[in-house]
Amino acid sequence: MSALSFEILATDANGYARRGRMQLAHGVVETPVFMPVGTQATVKSMTPADLTDDIKADIILGNTYHLMLRPGADLVEKMGGLHRFMGWERPILTDSGGFQVWSLGELRKIEEHGVRFRSHIDGAEVFLGPKESMEIQRKLGSDIVMAFDECTPYPATYAEAEESMQMSMRWAGECREHLPVNETQALFGIVQGGMYPELRIKSLQALSAIDFEGIAIGGLSVGEPKEEMMAMLDALAPHLPVDKPHYVMGVGTPDDLIEGIDRGIDMFDCVMPTRNARNGTLFTDDGKLNIKNLCHAEDPRPIMHDCDCYTCRNFSRAYLRHLYMAKEILSSRLNTLHNLHYYCTLMQRARDAIAEENWPAFRHQFLQRYRGKA
């Protein structure tokens, strides 16, 4: 029996947007969903109580690359798995480590069965491939395991993108061999192919033949213009399997999420809300708000009047600016609470709009306001 069941509860009559529900080993995930990133077994500055009670997150991420280097998959397994180790009882998705290895650039060497690289922590030589990634993620005990792939760089020629995609597809087959269908961990394949629609569709067809529990789209948000990113999602939308969840990796801004949902995407993750929070940038329906700006120094208003996050219920822009300028730890915490609450609430609003057969109007109104054209 598969570790994942997925049902579609509502769809947009004239497009690809859909509202669904995913059942995993550690609970139910309502889709479309945004998954806060907890790279090193922690969503930065957030406790599990923050994530469940205020942010209302159904699922979070961990990262194979970082956790294999520190504290190590064996230790996490010894501590009872990633859920118990970090005190999080709801579902977890673990990235395979492929993107992080790709980002090492010249510090890595790609071989037929994986990548050899130097640890960014102590310089030790490490080898990570499909077999190793599956074993590490098995020890971590995540609900959703990501296949190990090579992230195609941008820009890349057709030949380079094709060679990279074919490597990822061979690795995808190895991942399925090393992690067969089971009752506790679902395995997602990752579409690659650079900025070439033909290669993307070939990649998707290859993954469909392997029969993963879900389909992810990788290699986007790696420096390409947004128009090219959306063009790839447009090309894939008609071909994505209707009965499986669709996950676009590492994307993105609030308007990216809305545009992704319109193209049939069910799952998103990005460091943007947490990283921007630490840098004093807050997300609102009217776009980004820079709390560092002097205009907020005496502003008694919350970040958003109609936001019910802990930060907006209790603190003024003036106070948040003071905390940031004073370099107080609480600044990162309160800003992160708001940004993650905003992202997760935006997904709830999207789910409601689809269920209420109001998706086109909601999308149009949101994008007009967020992009400053209201």
N, C-alpha and C positions, 0 to 999 in steps of 0.2 A: 504493500500500500504506500502511496506517495505521502510525503510529509506536508504537502500543500494541496489545498482545495481552493478553487477560485470560482466565484459566480458573479455574473453581471446582473445588477439590480435595475439599472436604467441606462438608456443611451440617448444621445442627441439624434433626433430623427433625420437631420440633414447633414450629419458629419460623423466624426470618429470619437468625439468625447463620450466617456462612459463612466458610470458610477458602479463600483464593484465592492466585493468583500472577499478577503483572503483569510483562510484559516491555516495557521501554522502551529507548530508544536507548543509554543508558549503564548498563544492567544490569537485574537482576531485583529486584522488590520483592515480598516475602511479605506477604500481608494476612490479617487486619487489621493495620494499621501506624500507628505514631505518627511524625510527621515533625517533627523539631526545627526551630525557626524561626531562620533566618539572615537576618534582615531586610536588613541592609546588607552582604551577601556575607560574613557571619561569624556563626556561632552563638556568642554572647557568651562569651568566655574559653576557647572550645574550639578545638583544632586539628583538621584533618581526620583525623589519626591517632587522636586521642581518640574521634572519632565512629565511626570504623571499628573500631578495635581493642578499645576498652573498652565503648562504648555500643552498638555493633553496629547503627548506623543504616543503613537501606537507602536512604533518600531524605531530603533536607532542603529547606527553603523559602528563596526569596529574594523581594524585594518590588519591584515595578515602580515604585511611587511614589518610594520612597527612592532607588533606584538611578538613576532618570532624573534626579533632582536632584543626586545626588552618588554616584559620580564622573561619571555620564552614560553612557547606553547606547552612544554612539559610542566612548567610550574603552574600555568593556568589550569591545565587538566588536573593536576594534583590538588588544586584549590577548589575543585568541583565544577570547573568549566567557567566560561566567561560570564554567564548570568550570575552565578553565585559570587564570583570574584569581584564583580563591580556592583553587586546589590541591585540588579535590574531584572525584574521578573517577566517583562514583556518580550516580544520577538527582537532578535538581533540579526542583521545582515552583515556578513564580513566580506570586504573587498579582497580580491585574491592577492594583491600586492603587485600586480602587473603594471599599474600606472605609476606607482612609486619607483619601481625598478626602472621603468622607461625614463622617468624624470632625472635619473642619475646621469644620463648622457654618456660621456666618455668613460665614466667609472664602471660601466657594465660591458659585458661581452655576451652576445646572443649566440647560443648553441642550439642544436637540433631539439634537444629535450629540456631546454630551460635557459636560464640566464645566470652567468657568473658575475659577481659584483663585490665591491668592498663596502662593508658596513659604514654608514655615516657616523656611527657612534665610536667605534674603536679601530676601524680600518681592517678588521678581520675579513678574510675571503669567505663568501657565502654563495651557495648555489640554490636557486629556487626555480622549480619547473612545475608542470602540472601535477606530478606525483607528490612532490613535496608540499605544494600549496594545498592539495586536498587533504593530506595527512595533518597539516597544521590546523586547517579549518575544522577537521574532525575533532581534534583535541580541544579546540576552542569551544565547540559545541553550539555554533550559531544555527539559527533556524534556516537562513538562506545563505548558501555558499556560492560564491562567484567563480566561474571558470577562470583559469589562468590564461591570459592573452598578452599579445604584444600591442601596445597602443601605437597606432600609426602616427608618425609625426606630421606636422603641418608646417610648410607645404610638403607634398610628396608627389612624385611623378606617378603616372598610372602603373608603370612597372613596379615601382617601389611599393605602392599601396597594395598591388595584387600579391606580391611576394609576402608581404607582412600579413595580409589577410589569410593567405593559404597556411602560413605558419600557425596563426591563431586557430584556424579550423582543425589542423592536426592536433594541436594542444587540446582543443575542446573535446575531441574524441578520447584522448588520454584521460582527461578529467572525468568523463563519464565512466570510463573503465575503472578508475581508482575510487570513484564514489558512486556506486550503483544506486538505483532508486531504493529508498528506505523510508521508515516511518518518522524519522526525527529531523533530517536535513534535506531541504530542497536545493537543487542545483540549477543555476541560471547560466545559459550560454550568452556570449557577448558578440554582437554584430560589429565587424570591422570593415574596412574598405576605403578609408580616407574620405575624400570629397567626390567620390565617383559613384553615382547611383547604381550603375550596373554591378559594380563590385559589392556594394552593400546588399543588393538583392541576392546575389550569388552566396554571400556569406549567410544571409538569413535562411536560404534554402538548405545550405549545408547543416546549419544548426537544427533545422526542423527535422532533418533525417536522423539526427542523433537523439532527438526527443528529450529536450530539457523541460523542467517544470515551469520555467519562465524565460523570457527573452529580454536581454539588456542591450542597449545601444551604447557602445563605447567610442572613444576617439573623437568626441565632440567637446566643444569648449576648451580647445587646446591652442587657441590663437586665431582661429578662422573668424571672418566676419559673421555676424549673426544671420545675415541673409543666407550664407552657405550652410550654416547649421540647420536653419529651418527648411532649406531645400532638401537636405538629407532626410529630415523627418517627414517631409511631404512625399518623398520618393518611397519611403518604407511603409507609410501608413496603410495603403491598400493591401499590403502583403503580410502584415503582422498577424499571427494566429489569434483569432477572436477569443479562443477559450483559455488563453494564458495571459498572465500579467506582463505588461510592457514597462521596462525601466530604462530611463535615460540617465546616464551616469555623469555626475559632476555638474549638473545644470540646476539652477542658476539664479537669475534675478526673478523677482515676482512676476514680471511680464513674460519672462522665458517660461515659467511654470504654466501660466495661463495659455500661452501659445502651444506648449507641449501637450497639455490636456486636450486642446482642440485637435491635435493630430494623433490622438489615441494613446497617449502616455498615461500610465497609472501610478508610477513611482518616480520620485526625484530625491536626490541628495546634493548637498553643496556646502562648502565651508563658509560661503558668503555671509550668512546671517551671524555666525559666531565671530568670524574674523573681522567683519565690519564693525560689530559691536565693540570689540576691543580697541578699534581705531576711532571710536566716537561717531560712527555713522549708523543711523537708525532708519528702518524702513516704515513707510506709511503709504496710504492709498494715494497720496499726492507726490509720491516719489521719495527720494532719499533726503533725510534731514541730518545736517552736520551739527552735532551738539557742541562742537568746538567754537562755532561762530559767535562773535560778540553779541549779536542780536538776541541771543538766548540768556544773556547774563542776568536779566531782571524779568524774565518771562515766567509768569505763574502757571501757565498752562501745562497740561501733561503732553506727552509726545503726540498722542491722538485722543481726541475727546471721546470717541466711540470705541476705544479699546479697553477691555476689562482685564488686561494683564496686571499682575501685582505692581509693576513699575508705574503704569499709567494711573492706577487707582490711588497711589500713595505719594507720588513725587512729581515735582515741577521740572520743567526744562532748566530753570535756573539752578536747581539743586544738582541735576545730572551734569550740567556743565561744570559746576564747582567740583564735583567728584572727579571728573575727567582731568580738569586743569591741575587738580591737587595730586593726581596720579594715585588716587585711592583704589584699592582692590575692588571695593563695592561698585565702582564705575563699570567695570567689565561685567560683573554679575548682573546688575540691573539692566544694562543695555542688552545683554545676551537674553535675559528673560523676555524682554519686549520683542526682540527680533525673532526669536524662535516661536513665541506665541503668535506673532503676526503671521509667520509663514504657515504654521499649522492651522490657524484660524482661516487663512485664505483658502486652504484646501477644503476645510469644512464648508465654506461659502460656495466653493466650486461644486462640491458634492451635492449641496442643496439645490443649486441652480440646475444641475443636470436632472436631478430627481423631480424637480418642479417644472421641467420642460421649458426652462427659461435660460438655457445656456447661451445662445447667440447674443441676447440682450445683455446678459451679465458680462460676457467677455468684452463686448464692444464698450460698454460703460466703464468697466474697470480699466481697459487699456487707454481709453481717451483721457481719463483722469490721471492715471499713473504717469502717462507720458506728457502730461501738462497741456492737453489739447481740449480739456473739458470746457 
